[in-house]
Amino acid sequence: MQKHIEKHGRLLVLILDAAAITLAYFLAFVLRFDFTLPPGEAYNFLYTLPVVLILRLAAFYYFGLYNGIWRYASMADLTAIMKGILASQIPIMAVILFLQHGHFPRSVLLMSPFISLFFIGGIRFAIRVTRHLRYTEKTGSQSRMLIYGAGDLGEAVLRDLQRSKGATRRAVCFLDDNALKHGRSIHGVPVLGGRDRIARVIEDKEIDEVLVAVNHSRGKLITDLMQVYAASGIERKVEFKTLPTMDELISKTRLVPDIRKIDVADLMHRRIVDINMGLVKASIKGKTLLVTGAGGTIGGELCRQVLALGPKKVVLLENHNTALFYIDKELREKGFAGHIVSVPGDVRDESLLKNLFETHKPAWVLHAAAYKHVALMEDGTYILAKTAADYNDSKIRKELGWKPPFTMAEGLKETGEWYIKKKDKGQRRMCSTY
């Protein structure tokens, strides 16, 4: 039955519009003559009705009123109705007054467009209401969701949830930092306040999920919301989720945002850098690399990632023997025993560095030793850069995974980076990153 209705939907809406136009035109006559229609005016109604129907429906068709999917009727359809009524009203008045030679109640021509707008717009609204009622199901098994962000993205999520048949979530309320939105509602869902009320609302409304629906600066916001919730001490467990950014949505074929769990990248207070891994792999594959500070957090992760890209050999330089032992053991257990050389030593030992460059001839040097953060040992970066510069086919990359507050140590670190850039000449490629 539903498929049959959808197949003939245009014809059905056309018939409903024709009935609405007829009823509106008749009501205009009835209102004009105080609900007592004289016999002569009944003739005027029947004689001029075909003109009103033909011109009005033709205008609706011209403005594309029957091209849309009527169950998704929106403001665009209401605008098309208004255009159709205004565009058809002038020729309707001209034709009727010409045919009737002025013997026609002009107030009928003024009232009928407004009544037609009410009826025809009401048909579209009624179609949306019936669809909403058909898709409304029992909410007992649905997850109760709080949407943080009463903006365009939050409204789009709410609208999608409300019109989705079999939705597993139900939006219970909004929170937003904009005080002008507090106490208002979006599609019947209230905006209950700002971030300071999140714990209270979670407990009072029995929230299961908190969806952060903002397009920008979400990292600090998500962190703050989690901290407020954790500090409240409420026992109810909730799951924080978010949405892809607009850039992520544009790159996908789906237009409806995907609700997903909070990712580490969502907590970062900066844009994610999109790395061309194909280019990185082509630069590393079959080459020898030297990683300083290989036993540390950053150095160890660099070793894991570059070994997955197929280098010929990775030399692990670390002055902490225990840390070097564990990273060496881990990499050998992962099957990289034939591609690693572990060297205990200090990056400030210039003779050791010269020996490593002469023996292994690294094409890349990934400098992750923590000396670059320590003021008294910043000369390690200088010694490493100077040694690498003595080998024309060497490349050095200073990996700074964290930028601390400005201190004297940072001033020395900046000096080390300046020296790396100074040495970036000829066949050598040297760079530093935060």
N, C-alpha and C positions, 0 to 999 in steps of 0.2 A: 504493500500500500504506500509506504513512504517513498520507495523508488518511483512508483507511478506518479506521485505528486511532484517529486523533484523533476521528473522528465517533462511534465507539462506545467512547470512552475510559472513560466512567462505568461502562458494563456490564462492561468488561474488569477494571477495578479492583475492582468489586463481586464478581466471580467470584474474583479473586485473594484478596480479603479473606476470602471464605467458605472457600476452600481453606486459608488460613493459620489461621483460627479452628478449623477441623476438625483440622488437623495439631497445633495447640497443645493442643487438648483431648485428642487421642489420646496425645500425648507425656506429658501430665500423668498419665494412667492408667498408661502404661508405666513412668514413673519411680517412681510410687507402689508398683508391684508388682515392682520390680527387673527390668524388661524381660521379665517372664513374666506375661502377662495371663491370669488365670483365666477359664474360660468364662462364669461368672456376671457378671464385670465387663465382659466384651465386650458382654453384653446391656445392662448399665447405660449403657455408652457409646453404643450405637446408639439406645437408648430416649430418652435425655436430650439427644442431639446437636441435634435440631430446636429444642428450647427455647433452647439456647445460641446457635445460629445466628440465630434470629429476633430474640431480644432484643438480641444484640450488634450485628447489622447495623442494627436499628431505631434503636438509640442512636447509631450512627455517622451515620446519615442525619439524625437530629434535630440533631446538632451540626455539620452542614454539611460533613462529611468528603468528600462527593462533589460539592460545588459548586465546589471549587477546580480550578485547572488543575494536574494531577498532576505535570507535568514541572517545576513551580516549587514543589514541596513545600518547606515551611520549618518553623520552630519553631511557627508557628500551627497547622499540620496535626498536629504531634506533640502539641501541647496538646489539640487536638480528639480525638485518639485516646485520650489518657489520660482525658479527661472521659467519653468514650463507654464505656470499659472500666469505670471506677468507677461510672458511673450504671447500667450494665446488670448489674453484679455482684450487687447486693443482690437485685433481682427474680429473677435466675437462681438464686441460692442458695435463695431462699424457695420458688420453684416446684419445684425439683428435690427438696429435702428434704420438701416436702409430698407430691409424687408417690411418692417412694420410702419414705416413712414413716420416715425416718432411717436406712434401710439403704443407706447410700451413703458411700464414702470421702471424708470432708470435706477431706482434704489435697489432693485433686484440684481442689476448688473454690478452694483457696488458690494452687495453682501455675499453673493455666491462665491467669489474667489476665496474669501476668508473661511467660509464654511468648507469649501473644497480642500483647502490646505489642512484644516483640522481633521477631516475624515481620511484623506489620502495619507497624511503623515501618521495618523492613528493606525492605519492598516499595517504600515511597516513596523511601528512600535509593537503592535499586538503580535506580529510574527516573531519578533525577537523575544517577547515575553513568554510565548508558548514554548519556544525552543529552550529557554532557560528553565522553565518548569519541567519540561520533559527530561532534561539532563540533571536536574537536582535529585540527588540520591541521599540515602541515609548517611549521616556524618559520623556515626559511632566508630567506624573503623578507620577514619581518616586522621592523618597526623595534623595536629593543630599548629599552625605556623604564624610567627610574628615577622612581619616584613619591616626591616629598618630602611627607611628611605621612601618618603611619600612623594616621589618625583615621577618623571616619565617612565623610568625603568620599573619602579615599583608598581605603578599603575598598569603597565603592560603585563607584568607577571600576574597581578590580581585578575585582570581581564581574561588572561589565558586559563587560569585555574578555574574561574567561574564558568567558562564556556566549554571546558573539557569534560567529556563524558567519561566517567569512571576515574576521576582525579583521586589520587591517593593523599593529597594534601588539601587543607582548607585554611585560607587566610582568615585569622581571627581579628587582628588589629595591626595598625601601623605605629611606628615611632619615627620621629624626625626632629632634627635640631632646629628647624625653622619654627619659631614660636607662633608665627602667623597661621600655621596649619594645625596647631593644637586645638582640639575640640571640634574639628571638622571631620568629614568622612569622604571616602572615595568609593564609589559604587556600593555604598551601604556599610563599608568597613571603617570604623572610627580611627582617628589619629589620637593616641592617648598621651603623647608627650614626647620628651627628648630622651637622650641616652641615660640620664640619671634615674629614670623610672624603669629601666629594663628589668632589674631584679624583681621589683614589685609586680610588674605586669606578667612576667614569666610565672610567678607563683599564683597570682590571682586568676589568670586566664588559663592555667594549666598548659602552658606552651611546651611543645615537643621539639620544635625547630625554630631557629632564628636565621632568617635570610637577610643578608646584607646586600641591598639592591641599590648601589651607588656606582657611578661611572668613573669617579676620580678620587684620589687621596684615600683609597680604601684601606691601605696598610695600617696607618695609625688608628683609623676608626675601628677596624676589627680588633686591634690590640687593646684599645681603650674599652670596648664593649666586653671583651673577655675578662679584662681586669676588674671591671665593675661587677660583673656577674660572679667572679671568683671571690671577690672581697665581701660580697653580700652574705655568704655563708648559707644560702638556701640549699635545701637538700634535693630539690627537683633537678634531674639531669636533662640537659638540652643539648642539641647538636647545632653548632654554628655552620652555616653554609653560605655560599655566595654565587655569583653569576659570572659568566665570561665578560670581559670588557667589550666595548663596542668594536675595537680592532679585531678581537677574536671572533666576534659574531660576523663581521663583514667577510672574513676569510672562510666562513663555513657556508654550507648550502642551506642549513636550517635557519629559519628566521626566528623561531621561538627559542628564547634563551634556555639553556640547560642548567638546572640547579645542581650544584656540585658541592662537595665538601671543601672546607677551607684548606688551601694549599700554602706551603711555605712562601711561595712567590707572592701570595696575597698580602703577606705581612710586611713585605719590603716597601720602604718609603721612596721607591724610584721605579722607573719603567724597566721592564725586563729587556735585556740585550739579546737580540736574536743573532746567534752565531751561525755562520755558514760552516757546518761541520764537514761538508765535502771538501772545502778549501783547506780546512785545518788538517784533515786526514791526508790530503795530497802533499801538504808541506812536511808532514811527520813520517809518513810511511817509508820504511827502508832507511831512515836516518838514525844517527846516534844523538842522544839527548843527555844533558847533564842537569840533574835536579838538585839544587842545594836545599838544605833543611828538609830532606826527604822523609825524616821521621816525624815531622810535625803534622798538624792537622791539614794545613793547606798543601804542604809538600807531599804528604802521603796521598791525598786525593788527586793531586796532579799526576803522580806516578800511576795510580789506578786508571785514570782516564787516558793518558797518552799510550799506555801499554795496549789498551783496547784498539788503538788506531794503527797498530802494526809497525812500530819502529824496529830498526835493526837491533838497537841496544839502548838501555837507559842506565846511566851511571847515577847511583844514589849516594850523595854526599851528606853526611850527618855527623855532628860532633858528640851526640848523645848515643852511646853504644846500645843502651837498652831499647831506645826508640828505633834505632837502625835494625836491631835484631828482629823486632816484632814486624816491621814493615817488610823486611826481607823474607821472613817466614810466611807472612800472608801472601805475598806475591808469588812465591814459589809454590805454595799450595794451590794457587789459582792457575798454575801451568805456565808461568812466565820465567821459569828457572833459567832457560837458555837465553833470555833477553835482558837480564839485569846483572849489574856489577855493583856490589855494595862496598863503599869506601868510607871508613871512619876517619874523620878529619875536620879541620876548622876552615871555614871559608876565608879567614884572614891569613891563612898560611900560603903565602905567595908561591913558594917553591912547590908545595903540593899541587896548587892549581896549575902551575906550568907543566908539571909532570902529567897531570890528568889530560890537559889539552894536547900535549905531545903524544901521549899514548892512545887516547880514544878519539881525538879530533871531533868533538861534538859539533853538530851543525846547529843545535839549539841549546841554550842555557836557560833553564827556568829557575830564577832566583827567588826561593821561598824561605830562605833562612831568616829567623826572627831577629837577627842582628839589625835589620833595617829599621826596627822600631826602638832600638836601644841607643841612646845618645853616645855612650862611650865606645860602642862597637860599630858605629856607622861606617867606619873605614873599610869594613868587609865588602860593602857594595862597591866602593871605589876600587879596591884591589881586584875584585872579580871583573868589573867592567874593563879595567886596564889590561888584565890578562887576556880577556876575550878579544879586546881590540888588537892585540898583537897577532891574531890569527885571522887572516883576511876572509876565510870562509866561515867564520863563526858568527852566530847570531845570539843575542842575549835578550831575555825578556824578564823584567823585574815584576814579580807577582806580588802585589800588595792587596791582600784580601780584605783589609779593614782600614779605614781612615780614622785615626783617633782625634780627639780635640787638639787644637793647636797648642803645642808645647815646644820646648827647645829640641826635643827629639824629632818632632815633625820638621822643624827647620833644617836639621841635618839630613832627614830623609829626603826633603825637597832638593837639597844639595846633591845627594846621590842620584836622584832622577835627572837633575840638570846635567850631571856628568855623563850619564848614559846617553842623553840626547846629544850631547856634545860629541860623543864618540860615534854617533850614527852617521857614518860617511862611507862612501865608496860601495864596496861589495857587502859591507856589514849592515845588518838591520838590527837596530837596538830600539827598544821602546819600554815604557813603564806604564803600569795601569793601576787603578784603584779597584 
